[in-house]
Amino acid sequence: MRILYISIVCTLLYASTAMAGPGTYYNTIDTTKSCSSLKTALAHLLTQNSVVISYGSVDNYYNQTDLKPAESGGGEVIVDRYSSENPSGLDYCTFRYSTSFCAGTTATTQCVCYNKEHVFPKSWFGGTDVYPMYSDIHFIWPSDNVVNLQKLNYSLGYVQTANFTSNNGTKVGSSNTSLNGGFSATKVFEPIDSFKGDFARAYLYVITRYEDSLSSWTTRSNASNAIDGNKYPGLKSWILQLCVKWHKLDLPSQFERNRNDAVQAIQGNRNPYIDYPHWVEKIFGPNGVSSSCVASAVRYNRSTLEFSLYPNPVSNGLLNLKTSAILTEDAVIEVADISGRILISQKVQAMDVPSVNISALSNGMYFLNLIYKDNNNVSSFIKE
């Protein structure tokens, strides 16, 4: 996901949230597992200590989860990935929290008001008042009202012929069967390229968090087009491969990572595919072929020493680590690719400020393993 920010504001925001992230949230996860066993372990973790909020209160939290600096007029605006956001220029709408909330209004043109939209269609899990999924903020996002009404409960997919196109290029229309793994439908929903990964990760979160409920969802509405009725993998092959493809094409942004932190503060759990993008193929297989899983030998988050990486994404030169405490003993930095191959390994002297030169790496997603006092902690970064 790519969102256009004002650089000086971003710097200030980064300074105040530098140590945010998963921290020790995944410490109980045995990351030597893969495929269905890792997915189930994550499902149990996402369920533990999670708080169920009311659906009516979801939009009251958007000032914590979905604001960004306004590009004109000062203040902050709602991030609307369905219509307003324009990654390559000025946004199309200026939605202010909470005065631009629809609150019962039905708009006939875009940019009038926003409401809250279930990325993963609510009719697929039973509709209104089916908790906890009905109020799970991880996949309830602000949306232009007009686009929300056009999206309805259509599945993600590539559009062949659009019946509707939003301000930023989001489409609703007939399924492109050649790009959608043979799936044919009169209507699918296609976000723009900059947000395809965001929507895919929301789907993958749902089928992980609620894997114990999936078997009862296939008879509801048109859910059987996408849901396979099994705990693993959870989605039919065509849309699972689509989600993995979109995830890899559009890796998590800083906005998504910040939103993940904010949602955890509200409801107590996280989207693991935003925190550790390489877990997508470790669980669902390379390119979403669930019969072929990627196993990594690296364990994650076993150390109490937390750290953040900056700049992230990084272009060239040094990737810096900001640690929660001074290194009083020597440490080791390892950089690995998505399959777990160690590409860089270097020693860090005690009392030094850790950093690593990533200039030789190709563009893509990597994870950095900081080994310290016989324990380790891992964070992902993007080279662009």
Secondary structure by P-SEA (a helix, b strand, c coil): ccccccaaaaaaaaaacccccccccccccccccccaaaaaaaaaaaaccbbbbbccccccccccccccccccccccccccccccccccccccccccccccccccccccccccbbbbbcccccccccccccccccccccccccccaaaaaaaccccccccccccccccccccbbbbcccccccccccbbbbcccccaaaaaaaaaaaaaacccccccccccccccccccccccccccaaaaaaaaaaaaaccccaaaaaaaaaaaaacccccccccccccccccccccccccbbbbbccccccccccccccccccccccccccccccccbbbbbbbbcccccccbbbbbcccccccccccccccccbbbbbbccccbbbbbbbcc
